[in-house]
């Protein structure tokens, strides 16, 4: 009989967006025999460049975290999309000068070659070679992007979809215009009237593409097209909701009640088809006369026991500090009546969900449990992720898997759920884990303080987009 431990590897998402440009159309096999989601064809030259840039950024972030599987997937998809460049550059209205169409076609081929080699090296677990080819991918993509006249837009969409031919300042909000290729997806929160604490409100969520147009196609991930996370400004309140999409594309959340007045934030977690997972943030204010409770002061938790609805949850961190840019493991042992809970139910298709939000509300991390097979099972039991990708042989990079197995030998029990994440910046983080048992959802808060590692770390690369603090529609 096979035995498995419950573990997790994180999906880490920056507010400007991250993820793989996968679709949910079907499955294809590469020459390694690995399954990949079929890539949605790009419709325009501008679209293919935007998607290629997003994938290159995703590959860069994945490689930095040591996630060669994600880099492998990104390389595969860049290769597929790059082969569409010549046709799209030739199409009428592409924006590419006729004299440069051939140059665009050759640049697309060079990019495809570099991406294919990166894909091969990543699939074989060759980290150094993958990194070298990733730099070549970025070099070839930069050549390709130079052939396109850059457009600029206000990423607050003050003028909806209006674009400009040069950099400048938005005439409405007076913020600097950004390159359309670097603008993030965004969300707008609205309501029919004033949202008041203690009273049900009908809330709407509108998701927009970087060009300001509404998001058209969205993949269903973890059983829903949109995961809407509400938090209070001090992170004392947390809600995970699933609005329903209307025929016009707007999402409805009917009869939602906020517990107290004050400033709240909404993280819209979704996967636009062809672009991969994205997170958009909106902030808004809830009215009311009841008064706001004293602000929560976040203090780090170490190996504590939380009591939630009759359950004891041991948050085992092995008494170790958490460091920025390092692999961090968060281990949850769930007990009831003094006995380990070994029959957790799937919650949105997973054994647990972990949302991590920085105290300054700028970083959002989402982790989902997967199973780390015993060594004897690794070659015989491939697993599928949300997009149906085959994870056999490269579910995690060897570096991450080795550290995960080290944690497996530390204190704890086989029934524990362990989440893996890489914390991007120093400071306090609020961890909000959710599990389901006997039809009840258990929400467990925890706080950690990420320290700068000895000797520091390289400066963070610019994400391309603005810090959206203080912006967003107010219902």
C-alpha positions as CSV (number, residue, x, y, z in Angstrom):
1,X,0.0,0.0,0.0
2,X,1.3,3.4,-1.0
3,X,1.9,6.0,1.7
4,X,2.1,9.7,1.0
5,X,2.9,12.8,2.9
6,X,0.9,16.0,2.4
7,X,3.0,18.8,1.2
8,X,2.7,22.0,-0.8
9,X,4.5,24.1,-3.2
10,X,3.5,27.8,-3.5
11,X,2.1,29.8,-6.3
12,X,3.7,33.2,-5.7
13,X,2.0,36.2,-7.2
14,X,3.2,39.8,-7.3
15,X,0.5,42.4,-7.4
16,X,1.5,43.4,-10.9
17,X,0.8,39.7,-11.9
18,X,2.6,36.5,-12.3
19,X,1.9,33.0,-13.6
20,X,2.2,30.9,-16.7
21,X,0.4,31.7,-19.9
22,X,-1.5,28.4,-20.1
23,X,-4.9,27.8,-21.4
24,X,-7.5,25.1,-20.6
25,X,-8.1,24.1,-24.2
26,X,-6.5,20.6,-24.2
27,X,-3.3,18.7,-23.8
28,X,-0.2,18.2,-25.9
29,X,3.0,16.2,-25.4
30,X,6.5,17.5,-25.9
31,X,9.4,15.5,-27.0
32,X,10.2,14.6,-23.4
33,X,6.8,13.0,-23.1
34,X,5.6,15.7,-20.6
35,X,2.1,17.0,-20.9
36,X,1.5,20.7,-21.4
37,X,-1.7,22.7,-21.7
38,X,-2.4,23.7,-25.4
39,X,-1.4,27.3,-25.9
40,X,-4.2,29.7,-27.1
41,X,-3.1,31.4,-30.4
42,X,-2.4,35.1,-30.2
43,X,-4.7,37.3,-32.4
44,X,-2.5,40.3,-32.9
45,X,1.2,41.3,-32.9
46,X,0.7,43.5,-29.9
47,X,-1.0,40.6,-28.0
48,X,1.8,38.1,-28.7
49,X,4.4,40.5,-27.5
50,X,2.5,41.3,-24.3
51,X,2.1,37.6,-23.6
52,X,5.7,36.8,-24.4
53,X,6.9,39.5,-22.0
54,X,4.6,38.2,-19.3
55,X,5.9,34.7,-19.8
56,X,9.5,35.9,-19.8
57,X,8.9,37.7,-16.5
58,X,7.3,34.6,-15.1
59,X,10.2,32.4,-16.2
60,X,12.6,34.9,-14.5
61,X,10.7,34.8,-11.3
62,X,10.4,31.0,-11.3
63,X,14.1,30.5,-11.9
64,X,15.0,32.9,-9.1
65,X,12.9,30.8,-6.8
66,X,14.5,27.6,-8.0
67,X,11.3,26.4,-9.6
68,X,12.5,24.7,-12.8
69,X,9.2,23.2,-13.5
70,X,7.6,26.6,-13.9
71,X,10.6,27.8,-16.0
72,X,10.2,24.7,-18.2
73,X,6.5,25.4,-18.7
74,X,7.2,29.1,-19.5
75,X,9.9,28.1,-22.0
76,X,7.6,25.7,-23.7
77,X,4.9,28.3,-24.2
78,X,7.3,31.0,-25.3
79,X,8.5,28.7,-28.0
80,X,5.0,28.0,-29.2
81,X,4.0,31.7,-29.2
82,X,7.3,32.8,-30.9
83,X,6.5,30.8,-33.9
84,X,3.4,33.0,-34.5
85,X,5.3,36.2,-34.6
86,X,6.1,36.3,-38.3
87,X,2.5,35.7,-39.4
88,X,1.2,38.3,-36.9
89,X,3.8,40.9,-38.0
90,X,2.8,40.5,-41.6
91,X,-0.9,41.0,-40.8
92,X,-2.6,44.3,-41.7
93,X,-2.6,46.7,-38.9
94,X,0.2,45.0,-37.0
95,X,2.1,48.2,-36.5
96,X,5.3,46.7,-37.9
97,X,6.8,48.5,-40.8
98,X,6.8,46.5,-44.0
99,X,10.6,46.8,-44.2
100,X,10.9,45.2,-40.8
101,X,8.5,42.3,-41.1
102,X,11.3,40.0,-42.2
103,X,13.4,41.1,-39.3
104,X,10.4,40.4,-36.9
105,X,10.0,36.9,-38.4
106,X,13.7,36.1,-37.9
107,X,13.7,37.5,-34.4
108,X,10.7,35.3,-33.6
109,X,12.6,32.2,-34.8
110,X,15.6,33.1,-32.8
111,X,13.4,33.6,-29.7
112,X,11.7,30.2,-30.3
113,X,15.1,28.5,-30.5
114,X,16.3,30.0,-27.3
115,X,13.0,29.2,-25.5
116,X,13.1,25.6,-26.7
117,X,16.6,25.1,-25.3
118,X,15.6,26.7,-22.0
119,X,12.6,24.4,-21.9
120,X,14.9,21.3,-22.6
121,X,17.4,22.2,-19.9
122,X,14.7,23.0,-17.3
123,X,12.9,19.7,-18.0
124,X,16.2,17.9,-17.4
125,X,16.8,19.7,-14.2
126,X,20.0,21.5,-15.4
127,X,19.8,24.8,-13.5
128,X,22.9,26.6,-14.7
129,X,22.1,25.9,-18.4
130,X,18.5,26.9,-17.8
131,X,19.7,30.3,-16.4
132,X,22.0,30.8,-19.4
133,X,19.3,30.2,-21.9
134,X,16.9,32.4,-19.9
135,X,19.2,35.3,-20.5
136,X,19.3,34.5,-24.2
137,X,15.5,34.4,-24.2
138,X,15.3,37.9,-22.6
139,X,17.9,39.2,-25.1
140,X,16.0,37.9,-28.1
141,X,12.7,39.2,-26.8
142,X,14.2,42.7,-26.3
143,X,15.2,42.6,-30.0
144,X,11.7,41.7,-31.0
145,X,10.0,44.3,-28.8
146,X,12.2,47.0,-30.4
147,X,10.3,46.5,-33.6
148,X,7.0,47.5,-32.2
149,X,6.0,51.1,-31.7
150,X,5.4,51.3,-27.9
151,X,2.0,52.6,-26.7
152,X,1.4,54.2,-23.3
153,X,-1.6,54.1,-21.0
154,X,-2.8,55.3,-17.6
155,X,-3.0,52.0,-15.7
156,X,-5.8,53.6,-13.5
157,X,-7.8,53.6,-16.8
158,X,-9.0,57.1,-16.2
159,X,-9.7,57.4,-19.9
160,X,-10.8,53.7,-20.2
161,X,-8.8,52.3,-23.2
162,X,-7.2,55.5,-24.6
163,X,-3.5,55.1,-25.4
164,X,-0.7,57.5,-26.2
165,X,2.2,57.4,-28.6
166,X,4.7,58.7,-26.1
167,X,5.4,58.8,-22.3
168,X,3.8,61.6,-20.3
169,X,1.3,62.2,-17.6
170,X,-2.4,61.2,-17.4
171,X,-4.5,64.4,-17.8
172,X,-7.0,63.1,-15.2
173,X,-5.1,61.6,-12.3
174,X,-1.8,63.2,-13.0
175,X,0.1,59.9,-12.7
176,X,2.8,59.0,-15.1
177,X,1.7,56.9,-18.1
178,X,3.2,53.4,-18.3
179,X,4.1,51.2,-21.3
180,X,1.1,49.2,-22.4
181,X,3.3,46.1,-22.4
182,X,4.1,46.6,-18.7
183,X,0.6,47.7,-17.5
184,X,-1.0,45.1,-15.1
185,X,-4.5,43.6,-15.1
186,X,-6.7,45.6,-12.8
187,X,-10.0,45.3,-10.9
188,X,-12.7,47.7,-9.9
189,X,-15.0,47.2,-7.0
190,X,-18.5,48.8,-7.1
191,X,-21.9,48.7,-5.5
192,X,-25.4,50.0,-6.1
193,X,-25.3,52.2,-3.0
194,X,-23.2,52.9,0.0
195,X,-21.6,49.8,1.6
196,X,-22.4,49.9,5.3
197,X,-21.0,47.6,8.0
198,X,-23.6,45.1,9.4
199,X,-25.9,45.4,6.3
200,X,-25.9,43.1,3.3
201,X,-24.6,44.8,0.1
202,X,-24.6,43.7,-3.6
203,X,-21.0,44.1,-4.8
204,X,-19.7,44.1,-8.4
205,X,-16.2,43.3,-9.6
206,X,-15.0,44.4,-13.0
207,X,-11.7,42.9,-14.3
208,X,-9.7,44.7,-17.0
209,X,-6.9,43.8,-19.3
210,X,-3.7,46.0,-19.4
211,X,-5.3,48.0,-22.3
212,X,-8.3,48.8,-20.2
213,X,-10.8,46.5,-22.0
214,X,-12.8,44.1,-19.9
215,X,-11.2,40.6,-19.5
216,X,-12.9,38.3,-21.9
217,X,-12.1,34.7,-21.3
218,X,-11.1,33.4,-17.9
219,X,-10.0,29.9,-16.9
220,X,-11.7,28.0,-14.1
221,X,-9.0,27.3,-11.5
222,X,-9.7,25.6,-8.2
223,X,-13.4,25.2,-9.2
224,X,-14.0,29.0,-9.7
225,X,-13.1,31.7,-12.3
226,X,-12.5,34.3,-9.6
227,X,-11.3,34.0,-6.1
228,X,-12.0,37.3,-4.2
229,X,-10.1,37.9,-1.0
230,X,-11.3,40.6,1.3
231,X,-9.1,41.8,4.1
232,X,-9.3,44.7,6.5
233,X,-6.5,47.3,6.5
234,X,-4.9,45.7,9.6
235,X,-5.4,42.1,8.3
236,X,-7.6,41.2,11.3
237,X,-10.5,40.3,9.0
238,X,-10.3,37.8,6.1
239,X,-12.9,36.4,3.7
240,X,-12.5,34.2,0.7
241,X,-15.5,34.6,-1.7
242,X,-16.5,33.4,-5.2
243,X,-18.6,35.9,-7.1
244,X,-20.7,34.8,-10.0
245,X,-20.0,36.0,-13.5
246,X,-22.8,37.7,-15.5
247,X,-23.2,37.4,-19.3
248,X,-21.6,40.9,-19.6
249,X,-18.5,39.7,-17.9
250,X,-19.0,41.6,-14.6
251,X,-18.9,39.5,-11.4
252,X,-21.7,39.7,-8.8
253,X,-21.3,39.1,-5.1
254,X,-24.8,39.2,-3.6
255,X,-25.7,40.1,0.0
256,X,-22.2,40.3,1.4
257,X,-21.9,41.8,4.9
258,X,-18.8,43.5,6.3
259,X,-18.4,43.2,10.1
260,X,-17.2,46.7,10.8
261,X,-16.5,50.1,9.1
262,X,-13.2,51.2,7.8
263,X,-10.8,50.6,4.9
264,X,-10.8,47.2,3.3
265,X,-8.9,45.7,0.4
266,X,-9.9,43.2,-2.3
267,X,-7.4,40.9,-4.0
268,X,-9.0,39.5,-7.2
269,X,-7.2,36.2,-8.0
270,X,-8.0,35.0,-11.5
271,X,-6.5,33.4,-14.7
272,X,-7.2,35.2,-18.0
273,X,-7.0,32.6,-20.7
274,X,-3.7,32.7,-22.4
275,X,-1.9,34.8,-19.8
276,X,-1.8,32.7,-16.6
277,X,-2.6,33.6,-13.0
278,X,-3.0,37.3,-12.2
279,X,-3.8,39.2,-9.0
280,X,-5.4,42.7,-9.1
281,X,-5.9,44.8,-6.0
282,X,-8.6,47.4,-5.1
283,X,-9.1,49.3,-1.9
284,X,-12.3,50.8,-0.7
285,X,-14.1,52.1,2.4
286,X,-17.0,50.6,4.3
287,X,-19.3,53.1,6.1
288,X,-20.9,52.7,9.5
289,X,-21.4,54.2,12.9
290,X,-20.5,51.2,15.0
291,X,-16.8,52.1,15.3
292,X,-13.8,50.2,14.1
293,X,-12.2,47.8,16.6
294,X,-8.6,48.5,17.8
295,X,-6.1,47.8,15.1
296,X,-4.4,44.4,15.2
297,X,-0.7,44.4,16.0
298,X,1.1,41.6,14.2
299,X,3.5,39.6,16.3
300,X,5.4,36.6,15.1
301,X,4.1,33.2,16.0
302,X,6.5,30.3,16.7
303,X,5.4,26.7,17.1
304,X,2.1,27.8,18.6
305,X,-1.2,26.0,19.0
306,X,-4.3,27.7,17.7
307,X,-7.8,26.6,18.9
308,X,-10.4,27.0,16.2
309,X,-14.0,25.6,16.4
310,X,-13.0,22.7,18.6
311,X,-9.8,21.9,16.6
312,X,-6.2,22.3,17.7
313,X,-3.9,23.4,15.0
314,X,-0.2,23.1,15.7
315,X,1.8,25.5,13.5
316,X,5.1,23.8,13.4
317,X,7.9,26.0,12.1
318,X,10.7,24.0,13.8
319,X,11.6,27.1,15.8
320,X,13.5,28.6,12.9
321,X,13.5,32.1,11.5
322,X,12.2,32.9,8.1
323,X,14.4,34.7,5.6
324,X,13.7,36.8,2.5
325,X,14.4,35.0,-0.8
326,X,14.9,31.6,0.9
327,X,12.6,28.5,0.8
328,X,10.3,28.7,3.8
329,X,8.1,25.8,5.0
330,X,4.9,26.2,7.1
331,X,3.7,23.0,8.7
332,X,0.2,22.6,10.0
333,X,-0.8,19.7,12.3
334,X,-4.6,19.5,12.7
335,X,-6.0,17.6,15.7
336,X,-9.4,17.0,17.2
337,X,-10.1,15.4,20.6
338,X,-6.4,14.8,20.9
339,X,-6.1,12.8,17.7
340,X,-4.6,13.8,14.3
341,X,-7.2,14.6,11.6
342,X,-6.3,12.3,8.8
343,X,-9.5,12.7,6.7
344,X,-9.4,16.4,5.6
345,X,-11.9,17.1,2.7
346,X,-10.9,18.8,-0.5
347,X,-11.6,22.5,-0.3
348,X,-11.8,24.0,-3.8
349,X,-10.0,21.0,-5.1
350,X,-7.2,21.0,-2.6
351,X,-6.4,19.8,0.9
352,X,-5.8,23.3,2.0
353,X,-5.2,26.9,0.9
354,X,-2.7,29.4,2.3
355,X,-2.8,33.1,1.5
356,X,0.1,35.2,2.7
357,X,-0.2,39.0,2.7
358,X,2.5,41.4,3.8
359,X,1.7,43.8,6.6
360,X,2.1,46.8,4.2
361,X,-0.5,45.0,1.9
362,X,1.8,45.1,-1.1
363,X,2.7,41.4,-1.4
364,X,0.3,38.5,-2.0
365,X,1.4,34.8,-1.9
366,X,-1.0,31.9,-2.6
367,X,0.0,28.3,-1.9
368,X,-1.9,25.1,-2.5
369,X,-1.0,21.6,-1.1
370,X,0.4,18.9,-3.4
371,X,1.6,15.5,-2.5
372,X,5.3,14.7,-2.2
373,X,5.7,11.1,-3.1
374,X,8.0,8.7,-1.3
375,X,11.2,8.1,-3.2
376,X,10.0,4.7,-4.3
377,X,6.9,6.1,-5.9
378,X,8.5,9.1,-7.8
379,X,8.9,7.3,-11.2
380,X,5.6,5.4,-11.2
381,X,2.9,7.9,-10.2
382,X,2.7,11.1,-12.2
383,X,0.4,13.9,-10.9
384,X,-1.6,16.6,-12.7
385,X,-1.9,20.2,-11.7
386,X,-4.8,22.6,-12.3
387,X,-4.0,22.9,-16.0
388,X,-3.5,19.1,-16.4
389,X,0.3,19.4,-16.6
390,X,2.2,16.2,-16.0
391,X,4.5,16.8,-12.9
392,X,6.4,13.5,-13.1
393,X,10.2,13.9,-12.7
394,X,10.0,17.7,-12.2
395,X,7.3,18.6,-9.7
396,X,9.9,20.6,-7.8
397,X,13.4,21.6,-8.5
398,X,15.9,19.2,-6.8
399,X,16.9,22.0,-4.4
400,X,13.4,22.6,-3.2
401,X,12.6,18.9,-3.0
402,X,15.7,18.2,-1.0
403,X,14.7,20.9,1.5
404,X,11.1,19.6,1.6
405,X,12.4,16.1,2.5
406,X,14.6,17.6,5.2
407,X,11.4,19.1,6.7
408,X,9.7,15.7,6.4
409,X,12.3,14.2,8.7
410,X,11.8,17.0,11.3
411,X,9.2,17.1,14.1
412,X,5.6,16.5,13.1
413,X,3.3,13.8,11.8
414,X,2.6,12.3,8.3
415,X,-0.9,13.8,8.4
416,X,0.5,17.3,8.6
417,X,0.0,19.7,5.7
418,X,3.2,21.6,4.8
419,X,3.2,24.7,2.6
420,X,6.2,26.1,0.7
421,X,6.7,29.7,-0.2
422,X,9.5,32.3,-0.9
423,X,8.9,35.5,1.0
424,X,9.9,38.4,-1.3
425,X,10.7,41.3,1.1
426,X,11.7,41.7,4.7
427,X,8.9,42.5,7.2
428,X,5.9,41.0,8.9
429,X,3.4,38.7,7.0
430,X,0.0,37.5,7.9
431,X,-0.6,33.8,7.0
432,X,-4.2,32.7,6.6
433,X,-4.6,28.9,6.1
434,X,-7.9,27.2,5.3
435,X,-8.9,23.6,5.6
436,X,-12.2,21.7,5.5
437,X,-13.2,18.8,7.7
438,X,-16.7,17.3,8.1
439,X,-18.2,20.0,6.0
440,X,-16.7,22.9,8.1
441,X,-14.1,25.3,6.9
442,X,-11.3,26.0,9.4
443,X,-9.5,29.4,9.0
444,X,-6.2,29.6,10.9
445,X,-4.2,32.9,11.2
446,X,-0.5,33.1,11.8
447,X,2.2,35.8,11.6
448,X,5.8,35.5,10.6
449,X,8.6,38.1,10.4
450,X,10.9,37.6,7.3
451,X,14.5,38.6,8.0
452,X,17.1,39.7,5.6
453,X,19.6,36.8,5.2
454,X,23.2,37.3,6.3
455,X,25.1,39.2,3.7
456,X,21.9,40.6,2.2
457,X,20.4,39.7,-1.2
458,X,20.4,41.2,-4.7
459,X,18.2,44.2,-5.2
460,X,14.7,43.3,-6.4
461,X,14.0,43.8,-10.1
462,X,11.4,46.4,-11.0
463,X,8.1,44.8,-11.7
464,X,7.0,47.3,-14.3
465,X,3.7,48.8,-13.0
466,X,2.8,51.2,-10.2
467,X,2.3,50.6,-6.5
468,X,-1.5,50.8,-6.4
469,X,-1.7,51.8,-2.8
470,X,-4.4,54.4,-2.3
471,X,-6.1,53.8,-5.6
472,X,-9.2,51.8,-6.5
473,X,-12.9,52.4,-6.8
474,X,-14.8,53.1,-3.6
475,X,-18.3,51.4,-3.4
